[in-house]
Amino acid sequence: MTSPGDVGPGPPSTRPALFLDRDGTLIADLHYLGDPELVAPLPGAIDALRELQPRFALVIISNQSGIGRGLITEAAARAVHDRTIDVFARGGVAFAGAYYCPHAPEESCACRKPAPGLLVDAARELGLDVARSIMIGDSPRDVAAGRAAGCSHTIRLGPDVDGADGSQRCDDWPAVLRALAALGGPGNPR
């Protein structure tokens, strides 16, 4: 399921992206969230993304297996997704696109992370330069998807992650800002 938006200035395939997991990265992970009223941004996420959006197209990439498992409806998942976009928009953050995989793990689809399908689709549809892009998420699946798609850098977000998967580890969104500042110029990781 996709919903591309406006990626802002820049010719096709030249703008880098921040590919962002949703649950546990942008909002609190409440496991199979089906109530849009429970969407709660993680501390610092809105401020950090508002600061980063001039450098990167912001793209949500999320597994929503609760749909395929029959735990939430497609309509409920869409309502949560839309609410997430709306809450961030009220904070001044515009997502270039928002993509989610509705399949259960046993369906072995090409869009469920750690497969790179959603990132590849987003890059093609939005004209993004994956080689200059970064994947940020809270699980090894996110890191693997970013690597498989060809992202130049991956960041694991959360106080309980160890970075053993080779990703850069950041406890919180202020740490993500510091890490990205250390990488170099606009969307140009070293």
N, C-alpha and C positions, 0 to 999 in steps of 0.2 A: 504494500500500500504506500503510495507516494503522494506528496503534495509539494511540488516545487514552487518556489517563490522567486522574487527578484534578487539576483546576486549582486546588484550594484555595479559600479564602474569596472571597466577592464574588458579587453577582448576575450573571446572564448578561449578556454584552456590555458589561461595565464594566471587566473586568480587561485591562490591556495585556499584550502578549507580547513576549518576545525571540524572534524567529524566527531560528534558528541553522543555518547550513550545517554539515555534518558534517566532510567531508574537507578538511583545510587550515584549519579553523576550530576545531573541537572536538578532532579527532585528527589525527595526522600523515597527510598525503596520500600513500599508497603506490600510487596508481593501480590501480583495479579490485581493491581489497582483498577477498580471499575467505577469508582465514585469520583467525578471531577472535583467535587468540593474538598477532597482530601489532598489535592495537589499542593505540595509545599516545597518551594525552591530551597536547595541547600544553601547554607550561609555563604555569602560572597559570590555566588554564581552569577546573579544578575549584574552586579557591579563589574565583575571580571569580564563577562561577555560584552557588556556595553563598551568597555575599554578596548577589547580585542576586535570588535566587528569592523573597524576601519581597515584592519590588516588581513582579515580572513572572512570568507563566506562561512557562515555558521549553519551546520547541517546536522539535524538529529538523525541518528541511526539506532534503532531500538528493536530488540527481540520482544515480541508480545505473545509468547507461547500460550498464555492463558486462553486465547481465542481458540487455538487448535486443540487445546486440552478440554474445552467446553466449560472453563471456569469463569469466563467473562464473555460477553457478546461482542461482536465486531462494533456495534453501535456504542457500547460502553467504552471500549478501547479508543474509538475515535473521539468520543467526548473528553476523555482524559488527555489525549494527545492535543486536541484543540484547546483545552483549558491550559495546558502547559504552555503552548504557544502564546495564548492570550495573557497569561500572568507575566511572562517574560516581556511581551510587547508593552505592557503597561509600565514596565521598568526601563523601557527604551531599547530593548533588544529585538532585532529583526532576524528571524531565521530565513536563510535562503531556500531551505527545503526541510521537510520532515518525512522520514521514511520509517516504516516498521514492518517486520516480518510477522505474520499472523500464525505461522506454522508451529506445530509441536515438534520437538526434537527428532522423534522417530520418522518424521516425514522426509528427512534428508534433502531439504530444498537447497537451492543455491543462494537464498537470501538470508538465511539464519546465521548470525555470527556464531562460530568463527569463520564461516564462508564470507568472501568479500563482495558478494552480489549486490547488496544495497549500496555499498560505497562506490562500486563500479557504475551502477545505474545512476546514482546521484551525480557523479563526476561527468558522465556522458550527458545527462539531461541538463545540468547546470553549467557546463563548460568549465570545469574545475581542473586544476593541475594537481593530480594526486601525488606526484613526486615531490611537491613542495608542501604537501598537506600533513596534518597531524591528527592522530586518533586519540581521543581522551575518553577513558572509561574506567569502571571500577572492577572489571573482571578480566581474567586471562582470555576469554572469548573476544573481548573488545580489542585487546592488544593483537591477537592472532589475526583478526579481520583486517585491522589497519596494516599489518605487515603483508598479508596476502594481497591486499589491494595495491601495495606499493608506496604507502605513506612513508615519508622521510623520518618520522619520529612518532613514538607512542608514549603516552603518559597514563599511568595507573593512579587513580585518585582514591584517597581514603586512608585513614590512620592505621588500618590493619592490613595494608598490602606491603609486600616485601620487595617488589621489583625483581624477583628471581627470574622472571620471564624475559628480562632484558629491557623492560620498559623503564622510563624514568618514573620514580615514585614521588608523589606529592600528597601531603596530608590533607590539604584543603585548597580552595580556590585562590587565596592569596599566594600560596606556594606555586600554583600553576602559573600565575602571572609572572612571578620571579623566574621560573624555569623558562618560560617563553621569551622573556626579556633577555636572558642569557644566551638564547639560541641565535640571536641576531636580528637583522633587518626585517622589514615587512614581509611576513610569510616566507622568509628565507632562512630556514634552519641551517645551521652549519653542518 
